[in-house]
Amino acid sequence: MTLIKQCSRLLAQSSPRNFYTRALLPTVSNWRRGSKSNNSGPKFNYNYGVVGLLGAAVCSVGAALNDGQISADELELAHGHMHWEHKEWFKSYDHKALRRGFQVYKEVCQACHSMQYFYWRLHVDVTHTKEEIKELAAEYMYPGMDDDGNAIERPGDLQDFMPAPYENEIKARLANNGAEPPDLTLINIAREGNEDYLFSLLTGYEEVPAGQAEPAEGQAYNPYFHGYYIGMAQQLYNESVDYEDGTIPYQSQIAKDVIQYLSWTAHPWMDELIMYGMKALASAGVLTLFSYILMRTRRNAFRSRQLHFTVPGHEKAIAKNGNVSNFSKYKEVDEALTRMKR
């Protein structure tokens, strides 16, 4: 590869005419001169340009033959780009969509995927009321201690993390054919493409195309997943969830709601940060306006003032030229200062 790069750089720096005059023409002329001077036969004078060109051609052909194999991983489909309103400036999350997304997670995703780094209390006044979250948290049992220090099982509270479906990694792998379902707390920022990738993944399940290897037991074919074969079967279908608010549960709508919920769990304070940013921009604008007014009204008086230095015996000359800002016109003052220096 180094030889190919060097030869390509040399060819790029030289024009076709220079290449002919410097590389091919000396070789041909020397060959003719050698054939005339000696009857024993033509003598070839190899030029470095021709040798480099031939070497680059041979190496290029070899590299093309070596890298000509196409891997199945290189044929992975790129995810599409969708319009997500919560990613725009001066926009916030749709709290109704967040509530629907929580319902999708609870009814579809929670059976395999955990969200053990997210508190129940963060849902308060965002997706549910405080009383509703207390009831949801109380449905799960958490390890605790009684007054005597004995280990007990207690109902969940607002200060607890959301529960995991499996006790440990080994049980999670045994229940899913060796594949551990990832935690979904930060899944939106843990995958390249964020919301676009997750939407394509959840809605991109297809039948295995002709000529493609059949997936193993417990796997499914998804062209948006790296390697095509994913350990999660398709979970979202039309009307797979019955929304509480009466929204029509199309597959795309279900995927959009749960992805917005997962985006919010990765950035639960994004709405507050946008509010702080808007306040900071407004404050900066007001301060800039006040600074400009102060500069024009206060500071200009200092910037535009003139300082006049009088020399003893030449006060009349200074008063005569008092409105002149160019000190070079004070000839008498300059001459007096020059005499004083002497």
Stockholm file with secondary structure:
# STOCKHOLM 1.0

chainA/1-342         MTLIKQCSRLLAQSSPRNFYTRALLPTVSNWRRGSKSNNSGPKFNYNYGVVGLLGAAVCSVGAALNDGQISADELELAHGHMHWEHKEWFKSYDHKALRRGFQVYKEVCQACHSMQYFYWRLHVDVTHTKEEIKELAAEYMYPGMDDDGNAIERPGDLQDFMPAPYENEIKARLANNGAEPPDLTLINIAREGNEDYLFSLLTGYEEVPAGQAEPAEGQAYNPYFHGYYIGMAQQLYNESVDYEDGTIPYQSQIAKDVIQYLSWTAHPWMDELIMYGMKALASAGVLTLFSYILMRTRRNAFRSRQLHFTVPGHEKAIAKNGNVSNFSKYKEVDEALTRMKR
#=GR chainA/1-342 SS CHHHHHHHHHHHHSCHHHHIIIIIHHHHHHHHHHHHHCTTCCCCCCCHHHHHHHHHHHHHHHHHHHSCCCCGGGGCCCCCCCCCGGGSTTCCCCHHHHHHHHHHIIIIITTTCCCTTSBGGGGBTTTBCHHHHHHHHHTSEEEEECTTSCEEEEECCTTSBCCCSSSSHHHHHHHTTTCCCCCCSSHHHHSTTHHHHHHHHHHCCCCCCTTSCCCCTTCEECTTSTTSEESSCCCCCTTSSCCTTCCCCCHHHHHHHHHHHHHHHHSTTHHHHHHHHHHHHHHHHHHHHHHHHHIIIIIHHHHSCCCCCCCTTCHHHHHHTTTCCCGGGCHHHHHHHHHHHC
#=GC SS_cons         CHHHHHHHHHHHHSCHHHHIIIIIHHHHHHHHHHHHHCTTCCCCCCCHHHHHHHHHHHHHHHHHHHSCCCCGGGGCCCCCCCCCGGGSTTCCCCHHHHHHHHHHIIIIITTTCCCTTSBGGGGBTTTBCHHHHHHHHHTSEEEEECTTSCEEEEECCTTSBCCCSSSSHHHHHHHTTTCCCCCCSSHHHHSTTHHHHHHHHHHCCCCCCTTSCCCCTTCEECTTSTTSEESSCCCCCTTSSCCTTCCCCCHHHHHHHHHHHHHHHHSTTHHHHHHHHHHHHHHHHHHHHHHHHHIIIIIHHHHSCCCCCCCTTCHHHHHHTTTCCCGGGCHHHHHHHHHHHC
//
